Amino acid sequence: MGKGSAVRRPAPGTPAGGGRKAAGALAILAGRVSRAAWKSLAVLLFLALWEVGPLYLAGPSTRVFLPPLHEVLAAGVKLVQSGQLQNHLQASLSRSVSGFSIAVVSAVTLGLLIAWYSWLNSFLNPLLELFRNTATLALLPVFTLLLGIGEESKITIVAYAAFFPVLLNTIAGVRTVDPLLIRAAKSLGLNSFRLFQKVILPSAVPTIFTGIRMAGTSSILVLIAAEMVGAKAGLGYLIVNSQMSFLIPDMYAGILTVSVLGLLVNLLLVSLERHFSRWRTAVGSTS
């Protein structure tokens, strides 16, 4: 055949190639959507049961104490419109963030020192074990008597509850650092500060963040319990006050807000962990 009758192959970037790329992108998107739907299915079924159960499966007396989901959401909308939910949420968040920040800074600092200096570990370990095995809520009356029912007692008990998960995971994270990395860094002439900054902290970040995530959850739970005992604002106060006032939908709206808040805090901490652990992903992708 002549040159003019030769078979021409489609050049790269033609609609055929673009169609394959679009089909691949759609397949990836469909896979992600299906995985997200599967992960959300249990929650959606629970919410559907919450809506249908009180209406069709429970008796009138039970429906008073377990209202359907739409009544709870309507009560939450009313609380938002009146500004009550925002005020209680702001009070709880300010206490939780303050106590949590104090706990993270002090626990990470002390954990690094304990893990690095064996004499400090042997000195403080018995005392730390004593307080670690004491239930946080058992000390709530002590904090209330010493600090009153104001903000100080709430922030202190949150800091106490969040302190030990971060401390123990910081110690474990430092002790699991590869000794070869430490020896290599020392052979390169790094001083103690640079060794902590460049080797120990980055290697211990995933374990430390595991403790931080545990502390974030426990700090919220302990704060809600503390606000139920003695407070004039906060989500715990909203829940117990609604229960005592027989505003059952408002009570469930407060409980639902606590659940959503805990989920958002966990997602925030997971994103922060991924941000500070990006170097691990980069190293793993190059190997």
N, C-alpha and C positions, 0 to 999 in steps of 0.2 A: 504494500500500500504506500501511497505517497505521504509526503509530510502533512498535507492538509487533512488526510483521513486518519491520522494517528489518534489513538484513544487518549483523551485528556483526563487526568486525575484531578479531583478537586484540590485546590490549594489550601494550605492551612488557614484557618480563620473563616472559611466559607460557612454558609448557613448550616451545612451538615454537621461540621464540627461544633458550631455553636449550639445546635440542637442537642447533641450528646452532652455537652456541658450543662445545658439547662435541665436536661432530664436527670443528670447526676445530682445537681443541686436540689431539684424537687424531691428526689429519693432521700437525700440526707435530711431535708426539712421534714418530710413525712415520717422518717424514722424518729426524729427528735420529738415531733408532736405526739406520736404514738407512745413513746417512752414517758413523756410528761403526763399524758392522759392516764397511762397505767399507774404511775406513781400517785396521781391525784384521785384515783378511783375509790380507794378506801375512805378518804376524807369526804368525797361527794356522797358515798353511800351512807356514811354516818350522819351527814347533814340531812339527807333525805329521810332517814329513819327518825331523826329528831323532829322533822316537820310532820311526817305522816303518823308516827307512833302516838303522840298525845291526842291527835284528832280522831283516829279511827281504831286504835288498839288499846287505849287506856280509858278508864272510866272518868266521869266528871270530877271526882274528888282528886284523882291523880293529876288531872289536867291543871288543877289549880296550882300545884307545886311543881309541875313540869310543863310549862307552856310551850306551844309549838314554836318553831324557829322564827316564823314571820312576826310573832308578837315580841320576841326578844330583840329582833332587828329593829322593829318599830320603836321599842323602848330605847334602844341605843341611839336611834336618830333623834328622838326627843331630848335625850341627854346631851347630844352634840349641839342641837339647836339652842338649848338653854345655856350652854357653856359649861355645864357641870363636869362632863366627861373630860374636857380639855383641862380644867383646873385640877381635877384629881390625877389625871395622867401626868401633868407637869410636876405636881408635888412628888409623885412616886419616882419619876425619872430623875429629878434633881437629887433626891436622896440616894437612889441606886447608883447613879453615875459618880457621885461624890465618894461614897463608900467603896465602890468598885475600883475607882482610880487609885485611892489610897492603898487598897489591898494589892493591886497589881504592882505598883511602884515599890512598895516595901517588900513584898514577897519575892519579886524577881531579884532585887538587890541582895536580900538576905540569903536567898537560895543560891545565888552565885558564890557568895562568900562561904557558905557552909560546904558547898560541893568542892570548893577549891582548897580550903584550909581544914584539914582533918581534925586539928585540935579544937576548932570552933564547933565542928560537928559533934565531937564527943562531949563537949561542954553543954551545948544547947539541946541535943537530941532528947534527953529524958524529959525536959520541960515541954518541948514541942509535942512529944508523944502524949503527954498528960492532957494538954489542951486540945490536941487533935481528936482525941477520943471522947471529948466532952461535947454533948449535943448542943448545937448553937441555940436552939429555942429554950433549952434548959437554963441558959444564962440571960435570957430576956428579962426576967424579974430583977436580976442583978444590975444590968445596964439601966433599967428604968429607975431603980432606987438611987443609983449613983448619979445618973445624968438627967433624970426627969423624963417627962413624956414629950419633950420637944424634939428638935431635929437632931441633937447630938446623939441621943440614944439610938435613933433609927440608923443614922449614918455609921455609928460604931458597930452595930450588930451586923450590918451589911458588910462592912470591912472585915469583921471577924469571920463571917461565913465564907467570904471569897478568898481569904488569905491562904488557907491551908491547901486547897487544890492547886493554886498557882505555885506555892512554895514547894510542895512535894514534886510536882512535875518539872519545876526548874532544876531541882537537885538531880532528878533522874535524867533530865536532858543533858546536863553538863557531864554527868558521870558516864554517859553512853557515847561521848565524843571519841572518835577514833584516836588512840594514843599516837599512831603514826603521823596523823596530821599535826598534833601538838609538837612532836619532836621535830618534824620538818619545819614548822614555823619557828621554833626556837633556833634551829640550825641556820635559819635565814636572818637571825638577829632581831626578831620581833621582841619588844619588851612586853611586860605583863598587860598593859592597857591595850596595845595593838593586838596581842594574842586573844584577849577577850573579844575585841571588836571584830577582828577578821576571821577568827577560826571558831571559838567556842560558842559565841552567841548565834551566828548563822547556823551552826550544826544543831544547836539545841532549840531553835525556834519552833519546829513542829511539835515537839514534846511540850514546850512551854505553852503553846497556843491550845493544846489539848486541855491543860489545866485552866487556861483563861476561859475557854468555852464552858467547862464545868462550873467555874466560878460565876460566870455570867448568869447561868440558869439558877444556881443556888441562891445568888444574891437577890434575884427577883422574888423567888419563893419565900425566902426568909423575910424580906421586906413586907410582902403582903401579909404574912402572919403577924409581924410586929405592928403594922398599921391597924389590924383588927383589934389589937389589945388596947392601945392607947394612941389615938391620933384624931385630928379634926379634919384631915384631908388625905387623899391618896386612894388608890384603887382598893386596897384592903378595907379602908373605912367605908368606901362606897358599897362594897359587897355586904359587909356586916350590918351597916345602917339600913340598907334596902331590905335585908332579911328581917331585921327587927321591926321595920315599918311595914312589913308584909307587901313590899313592892317587888314581887318575885321576878317579873320580867327585867326590872332594873338590876336585880342581883345577877341574873344570868348574863345580862349585857356586860356587867363588870367582869365576870369570870371569862367571858369570850374575849374581852379586851386584854386581859392578862395573858391568855393563850396566844393571841396574835402578837402581843408585845414580846413574849419569849421567843416566838418563831423569828421575828424580825431581828432581835438581838443575836440569835444564833447565826442567821444569814450574814449579818454584818461582821461578826467575828470570823466566819469562814472566809469571807472575801478578804479580810485583813490578813488572815493566815496565808492565803494564796499570794497576796501582794508581797509579803515579806519572805515567802519561800520560792519566789520566782527563779532564784539562782539554781535551786535544785532541779526544776524543770529544764532549765537551759543546759545544765550538766548532763541530765539524763537523755536529752535529745541529741547531744553530740556524741554520745557513746555508742 
